[in-house]
Amino acid sequence: MTEHLTEHTPAPAASGPEPMATVTFLHPAPVTVPPMPAEPPTVGPDDRTVVLETARIILDKPTVPAPVVGRVEKVDLDDFDADAPLIPAWMHSAEGWAAWAGVFYRARRRDFRRWVRRQPTQRGHVRQFGRGTRRTHEWVVGFEGVRVQSAAHTAHVLTREAKLAARHARFTPRILGTKKELAMKASEKATKAAEEAVLLHKKAKKDRNRARNLRAGVAYGPPLAAIGGGYVMAGGLGLTAGLLSTFAGGAFVGRKPYDEEADWTSDWRSLGDGDRMTAPMLDQSFRAAKVIGSEESLGVVQMPMLDARGAWTAVLDLPPGVPAKKAIRATDELAAAFGVEEAQVSLAKRGRAGRVELYVSRDLPFTDKAAPGPLLALESAADFWGRISIGPDVRGIHQSISVVERSGLIGGEPGAGKSASGNTILLAAALDPRVILWLADGKGGGDLEPFEHLCERYEGDADPEAFSAILDELLAEMKARYALLKKLGKRKVTEELANKHPELRQLLLWVDELMLYTTDDEHGKKITRKLRNLVSRGRAAGIITFCATQKPGSDVVDTSLRDLLSIRWALRCTTPEASDTILGKGAAASGYSAKTIQSEMRGAGLLWAEGTNPTMVRADYYTDDQVTDLIERATEWRRAAGTLPSGPVTLAEQLLKLGDGDAAILAHLLDVFHHDIPDMTADWLPGQVLLDYLKGQGLAVTAERLGALVVRTDEEKAKRPWGEKGSRLSGYPLARVEATITARFGLTA
């Protein structure tokens, strides 16, 4: 190290003692310092003057760098020692250790500064602990409070209504008689409902407290145990350790800020985004759908709450002057406001014109696997006079209908589940041995073929002419029933009357794919007219008519016929107009359109059977194997009851029932034509073969009597070859035998 002296300009001598020169130490490269002068300077006798003069001499002489002795090698601190390859070179020098310590120190210092800067932000540990504490508290509190509030509100409303009913009953004079009695019954009913609501409120509070206590023990127990145990075992140090561990746990729970979880500052709340249904959300959604005005609000009768299926339900009172049908018509707009599909929102009038029940399912309904139908659990015959199970609605409540003295129409586009839906009614009718089945399959696809052996009449060839003939028979049957009712002095068929008189049993006419029959050029109008006559007059006679079609258009289902069908079931349709063809004109405009049914919701439809509005229902589903099993049960029960149709009666059996001798001969003649070839019919047989067969049956018939009974023409008497030898014999053609039967007895095959 070389010392350089820098001289400052001295002050004048007259001003006092001369100050010392300022010395600055620099660290340049190594230089050679000139030698000190051998002789003292001649200027001034004092030491101060000597120092200044010496410094001046040194500064005046130039300095040169010291010569380098030898060669200095540069050391690579990142290199490794050859003898100890795992030890870096910097560990062999003090400079290396100093450099490493400096890097570590600077890194730790930067981390500390970063941590200090982060503490006032949302990611600071104090903020994290605060969020963790708040989240833990919210988890402990849970959502049971919503149920308690709803139960309390319901109990309050019902208690108030019970008080009003009791007051009305108390001030109703006894002289009014019936009104006093009705008022007392209404008061008792309201009081009972209020008591049940109060008990439900108490139970909800008890359940809430139990759940909160359990969660509080899970959330707050470990921190308290850590703090208390640390203090007992280690005193203040243990207490500090317990507090630090609790702080660390809370900070870990709250490490994620709220703004990354959900935008709670947003003005718009959506159920589709997972938000809770609240009264402000309902007001905002109904205003957005323009059901209520910007300054109006809803009256919450039942607070929004989650049911067991995870769906939101609430009962609301609309502002005065706003009818429930206005809200029902705005179902699409409300679904958009809630951020869900139209099929997830269900609105229904509840008790009064301005009160609605809102139901919003969490997922698209009717997309899960259908549960087994209730008919599979039957151990005895069904009761078609009672209520028939149809299927669950969007709330999971099973719906059933009564078809007594009613008729129905089922419609929807292909693939909507019409056949599976119709099975719920067909199978219920088949499992009741008292019901007479008349089926017509206009599709000709075999959907109704498994029921054929259970039917008194069956048309499976999609033949409009044959179906028209069946309707003629049914109209005659209806006329005969009314004649019997008139004779018995009754106005309509009842269950007791049908049990006494088997000819008055319920009769179900099921027409599948009505379009093929009603659109036929020759028979379509006649069929529509006959069906209209049958539907309008046959209900009191115990005749129930159900029609199903895949193309519900006005040209298929005439309005004069549709208006008589009291049960309507609209499955998925492509247009609102098609839906209105089934449900009636204006149903889609009122918010009931089968077009809103999604393709995933197979078997679901709007059922309008009872009440003032249609209900979304999915039909009970039965697989092909289950349908086969149920039909086998129906066959056994009908056979045991003696109502299983015996099938078509052959012409030979009809002849034997006449009890006539010639009819018996002709019946055996028909048998011999089928005797040798069971599956086929011989067109001609020799007379001797016929006589031998009749003799074997115990009938002494001569050739003359047979010839007189079956009169042949000369051409039919001509001999034909017969047998292996080809002998030519005279015989009888089958056509001549059948013609004789028709001419003599009026019977046909």
C-alpha positions in Angstrom: 0.0 0.0 0.0 1.3 3.4 -0.9 0.4 6.6 0.9 -0.2 9.7 -1.2 -0.3 13.1 0.5 -2.4 15.8 -0.9 -1.5 19.4 0.2 -4.2 22.0 0.6 -3.3 25.7 0.2 -2.1 27.0 3.6 -3.6 30.0 5.2 -1.6 33.3 5.4 1.1 33.3 8.2 -0.3 36.5 9.8 -3.6 34.7 10.6 -2.1 32.3 13.2 -0.5 29.0 13.3 -0.3 27.2 10.0 -2.8 24.2 9.8 -1.8 20.6 9.3 -2.0 19.2 5.8 -4.9 16.8 5.0 -3.7 13.2 4.3 -5.9 10.9 2.2 -5.1 7.2 1.9 -5.7 5.6 -1.5 -5.4 2.0 -2.7 -4.2 2.0 -6.3 -1.9 -0.6 -7.9 1.4 -1.1 -6.2 3.9 1.8 -6.8 7.4 2.7 -5.7 7.7 5.5 -3.2 10.6 7.9 -3.7 13.2 7.9 -0.9 13.0 10.5 1.7 15.6 13.4 1.3 18.9 12.8 3.2 19.2 16.4 4.3 16.5 18.3 6.2 14.9 21.1 4.3 16.4 24.6 4.7 13.1 26.4 5.1 11.9 27.0 8.6 13.3 25.6 11.9 10.0 24.1 13.2 8.6 20.5 12.7 5.5 21.7 11.0 7.5 23.3 8.3 9.6 20.2 7.8 6.5 18.0 7.3 5.1 20.3 4.7 8.3 20.6 2.8 8.8 16.8 2.8 5.3 16.3 1.4 5.9 18.9 -1.3 9.1 17.1 -2.4 7.4 13.8 -2.6 4.5 15.1 -4.6 6.7 16.8 -7.1 8.5 13.5 -8.1 6.5 11.1 -10.3 5.7 7.7 -9.1 6.1 4.6 -11.2 4.5 1.2 -10.7 6.6 -1.4 -8.9 8.0 -4.0 -11.2 6.2 -7.4 -11.1 8.4 -10.1 -9.8 7.5 -13.4 -11.3 4.1 -14.3 -12.9 0.8 -14.1 -10.8 -1.7 -16.8 -11.9 -5.4 -16.0 -11.7 -7.5 -18.4 -9.5 -10.9 -19.6 -10.7 -13.1 -19.7 -7.7 -15.6 -21.9 -9.5 -13.0 -24.6 -10.1 -12.6 -27.8 -8.1 -9.5 -29.3 -6.5 -8.1 -32.2 -8.4 -7.3 -34.1 -5.2 -10.6 -33.3 -3.6 -13.2 -32.9 -6.4 -16.1 -32.3 -4.0 -14.4 -29.3 -2.4 -14.5 -26.1 -4.5 -11.4 -24.0 -4.9 -12.9 -21.0 -3.0 -12.8 -22.9 0.2 -9.0 -22.8 0.2 -8.8 -19.0 0.4 -10.1 -16.4 2.7 -11.2 -14.3 -0.2 -13.4 -17.2 -1.4 -15.1 -17.6 1.9 -15.7 -13.9 2.1 -17.3 -13.9 -1.4 -19.6 -16.9 -0.5 -20.6 -15.3 2.8 -21.4 -12.1 1.0 -23.7 -13.8 -1.5 -25.6 -15.7 1.2 -25.9 -12.5 3.3 -27.2 -10.4 0.4 -29.8 -13.1 -0.6 -31.1 -13.4 3.0 -31.3 -9.6 3.2 -33.3 -9.4 -0.1 -35.6 -12.1 1.2 -36.1 -10.2 4.5 -36.8 -7.0 2.7 -39.3 -8.8 0.4 -41.1 -10.3 3.4 -41.3 -6.8 5.0 -42.7 -5.3 1.9 -45.3 -8.1 1.6 -46.7 -7.8 5.1 -49.0 -4.8 4.5 -50.5 -6.5 1.4 -53.2 -9.1 1.1 -50.5 -11.8 1.2 -49.1 -10.7 4.5 -49.1 -13.3 7.3 -51.3 -11.2 9.5 -53.8 -10.9 6.7 -53.6 -14.6 6.0 -54.2 -15.4 9.6 -57.2 -13.1 9.6 -58.7 -14.8 6.5 -58.0 -18.2 8.0 -59.8 -17.3 11.2 -62.8 -15.9 9.3 -63.0 -18.9 7.0 -62.8 -21.3 10.0 -65.6 -19.4 11.7 -67.8 -19.5 8.5 -67.3 -23.2 8.3 -68.2 -23.6 12.0 -71.3 -21.5 11.5 -72.4 -23.4 8.4 -75.6 -23.0 6.4 -78.0 -24.4 9.0 -79.0 -20.9 10.0 -80.8 -20.6 6.7 -83.1 -23.5 7.6 -83.6 -22.1 11.1 -84.6 -18.7 9.6 -87.0 -20.3 7.1 -88.5 -22.5 9.8 -88.9 -19.4 12.1 -90.5 -17.4 9.4 -92.9 -20.2 8.5 -93.8 -20.7 12.1 -94.4 -17.0 12.5 -96.7 -16.9 9.4 -98.6 -20.0 10.4 -99.0 -18.8 14.0 -100.4 -15.5 12.8 -102.8 -17.4 10.5 -103.8 -19.7 13.4 -104.6 -16.7 15.6 -106.7 -15.1 12.9 -108.6 -18.4 12.3 -109.2 -18.8 16.0 -110.5 -15.3 16.2 -112.8 -15.9 13.2 -114.1 -19.1 14.8 -114.7 -17.4 18.2 -116.7 -14.5 16.7 -118.7 -16.6 14.3 -122.2 -16.9 15.8 -123.4 -20.4 16.6 -126.7 -19.6 14.9 -124.9 -19.9 11.6 -124.5 -23.6 12.2 -122.4 -24.9 9.3 -120.2 -21.8 9.0 -119.4 -22.0 12.7 -118.5 -25.7 12.4 -116.3 -25.0 9.3 -114.6 -22.1 11.1 -113.9 -24.3 14.1 -112.4 -27.0 11.8 -110.3 -24.4 10.0 -109.1 -23.1 13.3 -108.1 -26.5 14.5 -106.3 -27.2 11.3 -104.4 -23.9 11.4 -103.5 -24.5 15.0 -102.2 -27.9 14.3 -100.1 -26.6 11.4 -98.7 -23.8 13.5 -97.8 -26.3 16.3 -96.0 -28.5 13.7 -94.1 -25.5 12.4 -93.0 -24.5 15.9 -91.8 -28.0 16.5 -89.9 -28.0 13.2 -88.3 -24.7 14.2 -87.1 -26.1 17.5 -85.8 -29.2 15.8 -83.9 -27.0 13.2 -82.3 -25.0 16.0 -81.3 -28.2 17.8 -79.8 -29.6 14.7 -78.0 -26.4 14.0 -76.5 -26.2 17.5 -75.4 -29.8 17.4 -73.7 -29.4 14.0 -72.0 -26.1 15.1 -70.7 -27.6 18.3 -69.3 -30.6 16.5 -67.5 -28.4 13.9 -66.3 -26.0 16.6 -64.6 -28.9 18.4 -62.9 -30.0 15.2 -61.8 -26.4 14.4 -60.9 -24.9 17.7 -59.9 -28.0 19.8 -56.4 -28.6 18.3 -55.2 -24.9 18.7 -56.5 -24.7 22.3 -54.8 -28.0 23.1 -51.5 -26.9 21.6 -51.5 -23.6 23.5 -52.6 -25.1 26.8 -50.4 -28.1 26.5 -47.3 -26.0 25.6 -47.9 -23.7 28.6 -48.3 -26.6 31.0 -45.2 -28.4 29.8 -42.8 -25.6 29.0 -44.2 -22.5 30.6 -43.8 -19.2 28.6 -41.7 -20.8 25.9 -44.3 -23.5 25.3 -47.0 -20.9 25.3 -45.1 -19.0 22.6 -44.6 -22.1 20.6 -48.4 -22.9 20.8 -49.3 -19.4 19.7 -46.8 -19.5 16.8 -48.2 -22.9 15.7 -51.7 -21.6 15.8 -50.8 -18.5 13.9 -49.0 -20.7 11.3 -52.1 -22.9 10.9 -54.4 -20.0 10.5 -52.1 -18.3 8.0 -52.0 -21.6 6.0 -55.8 -21.8 5.9 -56.1 -18.2 4.7 -53.2 -18.3 2.3 -55.5 -17.8 -0.7 -57.0 -14.3 -0.9 -60.8 -13.9 -1.4 -60.4 -12.1 -4.7 -58.9 -15.3 -6.3 -61.7 -17.5 -5.0 -64.7 -15.5 -6.2 -65.5 -11.9 -7.1 -67.6 -11.0 -4.0 -67.5 -7.3 -5.0 -69.5 -8.0 -8.2 -72.9 -6.5 -8.3 -74.4 -9.4 -10.2 -75.1 -12.7 -8.3 -75.7 -15.9 -10.3 -76.8 -19.3 -9.1 -75.0 -20.8 -12.1 -71.7 -19.6 -10.7 -72.3 -21.4 -7.4 -73.7 -18.4 -5.4 -76.4 -18.8 -2.7 -79.9 -17.8 -3.4 -80.8 -14.7 -1.3 -83.7 -12.2 -1.2 -81.6 -9.5 -3.0 -80.7 -12.0 -5.7 -84.4 -12.8 -6.2 -85.4 -9.2 -6.4 -82.6 -8.5 -8.9 -83.4 -11.5 -11.1 -87.1 -10.8 -11.2 -86.4 -7.2 -12.1 -84.0 -8.3 -14.9 -86.7 -10.6 -16.2 -89.2 -7.6 -16.1 -91.6 -9.5 -13.9 -91.5 -6.7 -11.3 -90.7 -3.1 -11.6 -87.3 -1.5 -10.7 -88.8 -0.1 -7.5 -90.8 -3.2 -6.5 -89.6 -6.1 -4.4 -90.8 -9.6 -3.7 -92.4 -10.8 -0.5 -90.5 -13.9 0.8 -93.1 -16.3 2.3 -90.6 -19.2 2.6 -86.9 -18.3 2.7 -84.7 -19.7 0.0 -83.3 -23.0 1.2 -81.6 -26.1 -0.2 -83.5 -29.4 -0.3 -82.0 -32.9 -0.1 -81.4 -32.9 -3.9 -79.2 -29.8 -3.7 -81.8 -27.5 -5.4 -83.0 -24.1 -4.3 -86.7 -23.6 -3.4 -88.6 -20.6 -2.2 -92.2 -19.4 -2.0 -92.6 -15.8 -3.1 -95.4 -13.2 -3.1 -95.4 -11.0 -6.1 -96.2 -7.3 -5.7 -99.9 -6.3 -5.7 -101.4 -6.5 -9.2 -98.8 -8.9 -10.6 -100.3 -12.3 -11.3 -98.5 -15.6 -11.0 -98.9 -16.4 -14.7 -96.7 -13.4 -15.6 -93.8 -14.9 -13.7 -94.5 -18.3 -15.2 -94.4 -16.8 -18.7 -91.0 -15.3 -18.0 -89.4 -18.7 -17.1 -86.8 -18.3 -19.9 -85.8 -14.8 -18.7 -85.6 -15.9 -15.1 -83.3 -18.8 -16.1 -81.0 -16.4 -17.9 -81.0 -14.2 -14.9 -80.1 -17.1 -12.6 -77.4 -18.3 -15.1 -79.0 -21.8 -15.6 -80.9 -23.7 -18.3 -84.6 -23.2 -18.8 -85.3 -26.8 -17.8 -83.7 -26.2 -14.4 -86.2 -23.5 -13.4 -89.7 -24.5 -12.4 -92.5 -22.1 -11.3 -95.9 -22.9 -10.1 -98.8 -21.0 -8.6 -99.1 -21.7 -4.9 -102.5 -21.2 -3.2 -103.3 -17.7 -4.6 -103.1 -15.7 -7.8 -100.0 -13.7 -6.7 -98.0 -16.4 -5.0 -95.5 -18.6 -6.8 -93.3 -21.5 -5.7 -89.8 -21.2 -7.3 -87.7 -24.3 -7.8 -84.2 -24.1 -9.3 -82.3 -27.5 -9.6 -78.6 -27.5 -9.4 -78.1 -29.7 -12.5 -80.2 -30.4 -15.5 -83.1 -32.6 -14.3 -83.9 -36.1 -15.5 -80.4 -36.8 -16.9 -79.5 -39.4 -14.3 -80.4 -43.1 -14.5 -84.1 -43.7 -13.9 -85.1 -45.7 -10.8 -87.0 -49.0 -11.2 -90.7 -48.5 -11.7 -93.1 -49.3 -8.9 -95.0 -51.9 -11.0 -92.1 -54.3 -10.5 -92.8 -54.5 -6.8 -96.4 -55.7 -7.3 -97.2 -59.0 -5.8 -100.9 -59.0 -6.8 -103.0 -57.6 -9.5 -103.0 -53.8 -10.1 -106.1 -51.6 -9.7 -106.8 -49.6 -12.8 -109.8 -48.0 -11.1 -107.3 -46.3 -8.7 -104.4 -44.0 -9.3 -101.7 -44.9 -11.8 -98.1 -44.2 -11.1 -96.5 -42.0 -13.8 -93.1 -40.9 -12.5 -91.2 -38.3 -10.5 -91.4 -34.6 -11.1 -88.4 -32.2 -10.9 -88.6 -32.2 -7.1 -88.4 -36.0 -6.9 -92.1 -36.3 -5.8 -93.8 -39.2 -7.5 -96.8 -38.2 -9.5 -99.9 -40.4 -10.2 -103.1 -39.8 -12.1 -106.6 -41.3 -12.4 -107.9 -42.3 -15.8 -111.5 -43.2 -14.7 -114.0 -41.6 -17.1 -111.1 -39.8 -18.9 -109.1 -40.0 -22.1 -105.6 -38.9 -23.0 -103.2 -37.8 -25.7 -99.4 -38.4 -25.7 -97.3 -36.6 -28.3 -93.7 -35.7 -29.0 -91.0 -35.9 -31.6 -89.3 -39.2 -32.5 -86.9 -40.3 -29.9 -88.6 -38.4 -27.1 -89.5 -41.6 -25.2 -93.2 -41.9 -26.2 -93.3 -45.7 -26.3 -91.5 -46.0 -22.9 -93.9 -43.3 -21.4 -96.9 -45.1 -22.8 -95.8 -48.3 -21.1 -96.6 -46.9 -17.7 -100.3 -46.8 -18.5 -100.4 -49.9 -20.8 -98.7 -52.1 -18.2 -100.9 -50.8 -15.4 -103.9 -51.8 -17.5 -102.5 -55.2 -18.4 -101.7 -56.0 -14.8 -105.4 -55.5 -13.9 -107.2 -58.6 -15.1 -110.5 -56.8 -15.2 -109.5 -54.4 -17.9 -110.3 -55.2 -21.5 -107.6 -54.2 -24.0 -108.2 -53.1 -27.6 -104.9 -52.0 -29.2 -104.0 -50.5 -32.6 -100.4 -50.1 -33.7 -100.3 -47.5 -36.4 -96.5 -47.7 -36.5 -96.5 -51.4 -37.4 -93.1 -51.7 -35.7 -94.0 -54.3 -33.0 -94.0 -52.0 -29.9 -97.4 -53.3 -28.9 -96.9 -56.9 -30.2 -96.0 -58.3 -26.7 -99.5 -57.3 -25.5 -101.3 -59.0 -28.4 -102.3 -62.2 -26.6 -103.8 -60.0 -23.8 -106.1 -58.1 -26.3 -109.7 -58.8 -27.3 -109.0 -56.8 -30.5 -105.6 -56.1 -32.0 -104.6 -54.3 -35.2 -100.9 -54.5 -35.8 -100.6 -54.1 -39.6 -101.2 -50.3 -39.6 -104.3 -50.8 -41.8 -106.7 -47.8 -41.6 -109.6 -49.9 -43.0 -109.1 -52.6 -40.3 -108.9 -49.9 -37.6 -112.1 -48.3 -38.9 -113.8 -51.7 -38.6 -112.6 -52.0 -35.0 -114.0 -48.6 -34.2 -117.4 -49.7 -35.6 -117.3 -52.7 -33.3 -116.4 -50.5 -30.4 -119.2 -48.1 -31.1 -121.6 -51.1 -31.1 -120.1 -52.2 -27.8 -120.7 -48.7 -26.4 -124.3 -48.8 -27.5 -124.8 -52.2 -25.9 -123.3 -50.9 -22.6 -125.6 -47.9 -22.5 -128.5 -50.2 -23.1 -127.5 -52.3 -20.2 -127.0 -49.2 -18.0 -130.4 -48.0 -18.9 -131.9 -51.4 -18.0 -130.1 -51.3 -14.6 -131.2 -47.8 -14.0 -127.6 -46.4 -13.7 -126.0 -43.4 -15.4 -122.4 -44.5 -15.6 -120.2 -47.5 -15.0 -118.7 -47.7 -11.5 -116.2 -50.2 -10.0 -118.9 -52.0 -8.0 -121.2 -52.2 -11.1 -118.4 -53.5 -13.3 -117.6 -56.2 -10.7 -121.2 -57.4 -10.7 -121.6 -57.3 -14.5 -118.4 -58.5 -16.3 -119.7 -57.0 -19.6 -119.3 -53.5 -18.1 -115.6 -54.0 -17.2 -113.2 -51.1 -18.1 -112.1 -51.1 -21.7 -108.9 -49.4 -22.8 -108.5 -48.4 -26.5 -104.9 -47.6 -27.1 -104.0 -46.1 -30.5 -100.3 -45.8 -31.2 -99.1 -43.5 -34.0 -102.5 -41.9 -34.7 -101.1 -40.0 -37.6 -101.2 -43.0 -39.9 -104.9 -43.5 -39.3 -106.2 -39.9 -39.3 -104.2 -38.8 -42.4 -105.4 -41.6 -44.6 -107.1 -40.2 -47.7 -110.0 -42.7 -47.7 -110.6 -43.5 -44.0 -108.9 -40.6 -42.2 -112.0 -38.3 -41.7 -114.2 -41.3 -40.8 -111.7 -42.5 -38.2 -111.5 -38.9 -36.7 -115.3 -38.7 -36.6 -115.6 -42.1 -34.9 -112.9 -41.4 -32.4 -114.6 -38.1 -31.5 -117.9 -39.9 -31.0 -116.2 -42.6 -28.9 -114.2 -40.1 -26.7 -117.2 -37.8 -26.1 -119.7 -40.6 -25.2 -117.7 -43.6 -24.1 -116.3 -42.3 -20.8 -119.5 -43.0 -18.8 -119.7 -46.4 -20.4 -116.3 -47.4 -19.0 -114.4 -46.9 -22.3 -111.0 -45.1 -22.0 -109.2 -43.9 -25.1 -105.5 -43.0 -25.3 -103.9 -41.8 -28.5 -100.2 -41.4 -29.1 -98.5 -39.7 -32.1 -95.0 -38.6 -33.1 -96.1 -35.7 -35.2 -98.5 -33.6 -33.1 -99.8 -31.3 -35.8 -103.3 -29.9 -36.4 -103.7 -32.1 -39.4 -103.0 -35.2 -37.2 -104.9 -34.3 -34.1 -108.0 -32.3 -35.0 -108.8 -29.6 -32.4 -112.4 -31.0 -32.0 -110.9 -34.3 -31.0 -108.0 -32.9 -28.9 -110.2 -30.7 -26.8 -112.1 -33.8 -25.7 -109.0 -35.6 -24.4 -108.6 -34.4 -20.8 -105.2 -35.9 -20.1 -102.3 -34.3 -22.2 -98.7 -35.4 -22.0 -96.4 -33.3 -24.2 -92.9 -34.9 -24.6 -90.0 -33.0 -26.3 -91.3 -31.1 -29.3 -89.3 -29.1 -32.0 -91.6 -26.1 -32.0 -93.9 -24.3 -29.5 -96.7 -24.8 -32.0 -96.3 -28.5 -31.8 -96.4 -28.3 -28.0 -99.6 -26.3 -28.2 -101.1 -28.9 -30.4 -101.0 -31.3 -27.4 -101.4 -28.9 -24.4 -103.8 -26.5 -26.1 -103.4 -23.1 -27.7 -101.6 -20.5 -25.6 -99.8 -23.0 -23.3 -96.4 -22.1 -24.7 -97.1 -18.4 -24.4 -98.0 -19.0 -20.7 -94.6 -20.6 -20.1 -95.5 -24.3 -20.7 -93.6 -25.3 -23.8 -92.2 -28.8 -24.5 -89.6 -27.2 -26.7 -87.6 -26.3 -23.6 -87.1 -30.0 -22.8 -83.5 -30.9 -23.6 -82.6 -34.0 -25.7 -80.8 -35.5 -22.6 -84.1 -35.5 -20.7 -85.5 -38.5 -22.5 -88.9 -39.6 -21.2 -89.6 -36.2 -19.6 -92.7 -34.2 -20.6 -95.3 -31.7 -19.5 -98.2 -33.7 -18.0 -101.5 -31.9 -17.7 -103.8 -34.3 -16.0 -104.9 -32.6 -12.8 -104.7 -29.1 -11.5 -104.6 -25.8 -13.4 -101.1 -26.1 -14.9 -98.9 -28.7 -16.5 -96.2 -30.4 -14.5 -92.8 -31.6 -15.7 -92.7 -35.3 -15.1 -90.4 -38.1 -16.3 -92.2 -41.4 -16.9 -91.2 -44.6 -15.0 -88.8 -46.6 -17.3 -89.1 -50.3 -17.8 -86.5 -52.2 -19.9 -87.5 -54.8 -22.5 -86.8 -57.6 -20.1 -88.8 -55.9 -17.3 -91.7 -55.4 -19.8 -91.6 -59.1 -20.7 -91.6 -60.1 -17.0 -94.6 -57.9 -16.3 -96.5 -59.2 -19.2 -95.9 -62.8 -18.0 -97.3 -61.8 -14.6 -100.3 -60.2 -16.3 -100.9 -63.4 -18.3 -100.9 -65.6 -15.2 -103.2 -63.3 -13.3 -105.6 -63.0 -16.2 -105.6 -66.8 -16.7 -106.3 -67.3 -13.0 -109.2 -64.7 -13.2 -110.6 -66.3 -16.4 -110.2 -63.0 -18.4 -107.4 -64.1 -20.7 -108.6 -64.0 -24.3 -108.7 -67.4 -25.9 -107.5 -66.1 -29.2 -109.3 -66.2 -32.5 -111.9 -68.9 -32.8 -111.4 -71.2 -35.9 -114.2 -71.8 -38.4 -114.3 -75.5 -37.3 -114.9 -74.5 -33.7 -117.6 -72.1 -34.7 -119.4 -74.9 -36.6 -119.1 -77.3 -33.7 -120.7 -74.8 -31.3 -123.8 -74.7 -33.6 -124.7 -78.3 -32.6 -126.0 -79.2 -36.0 -125.2 -82.5 -37.7 -124.3 -81.1 -41.1 -122.2 -78.4 -39.4 -120.3 -81.2 -37.5 -119.6 -82.9 -40.9 -118.3 -79.7 -42.4 -116.2 -79.0 -39.3 -114.5 -82.4 -39.6 -114.0 -81.8 -43.3 -112.1 -78.6 -42.5 -110.0 -80.6 -40.0 -109.0 -83.2 -42.5 -107.7 -80.5 -44.9 -105.3 -79.5 -42.1 -104.7 -82.9 -40.6 -101.7 -84.1 -42.6 -100.1 -80.7 -43.1 -100.5 -78.7 -39.8 -98.9 -75.5 -40.9 -100.4 -75.5 -44.4 -103.8 -76.1 -46.0 -104.4 -78.6 -48.9 -106.5 -77.1 -51.6 -108.0 -80.4 -52.9 -108.5 -83.8 -51.4 -110.1 -87.0 -53.0 -113.6 -87.9 -51.8 -112.5 -91.3 -50.5 -109.9 -89.7 -48.2 -112.6 -87.4 -46.8 -115.0 -90.4 -46.3 -112.3 -92.5 -44.5 -111.5 -89.6 -42.2 -115.2 -89.0 -41.3 -115.6 -92.7 -40.7 -112.7 -92.6 -38.3 -114.3 -89.8 -36.4 -117.5 -91.9 -35.9 -119.6 -90.2 -38.6 -121.4 -92.7 -40.9 -121.4 -90.5 -44.1 -121.9 -91.9 -47.5 -120.6 -90.6 -50.8 -124.1 -89.6 -51.8 -124.7 -87.6 -48.6 -121.4 -85.9 -48.9 -122.1 -85.0 -52.5 -125.5 -83.6 -51.6 -124.0 -81.6 -48.7 -121.2 -80.1 -50.7 -122.6 -79.3 -54.1 -119.8 -79.1 -56.8 -119.7 -77.9 -60.4 -118.8 -80.2 -63.3 -115.4 -78.6 -63.4 -114.8 -79.3 -59.7 -116.0 -82.9 -60.2 -113.2 -83.5 -62.7 -110.7 -86.2 -61.7 -107.2 -85.3 -60.7 -104.0 -87.4 -60.2 -103.4 -88.5 -56.7 -100.8 -90.5 -54.9 -97.4 -92.0 -55.9 -99.0 -93.9 -58.8 -100.8 -90.9 -60.0 -104.3 -92.5 -60.0 -106.9 -90.1 -61.2 -109.7 -89.6 -58.6 -112.7 -87.4 -58.0 -112.5 -85.1 -55.0 -113.6 -81.9 -53.2 -111.7 -78.5 -53.2 -111.4 -76.6 -49.9 -112.8 -73.4 -51.5 -116.1 -75.3 -52.2 -116.3 -76.5 -48.6 -115.8 -73.0 -47.2 -118.3 -71.6 -49.7 -120.9 -74.2 -48.5 -120.3 -73.1 -44.9 -120.8 -69.5 -45.7 -123.9 -70.1 -47.8 -125.5 -72.5 -45.2 -124.5 -70.9 -41.9 -123.2 -67.4 -42.7 -119.7 -68.1 -41.2 -116.4 -67.2 -42.6 -112.8 -68.1 -41.8 
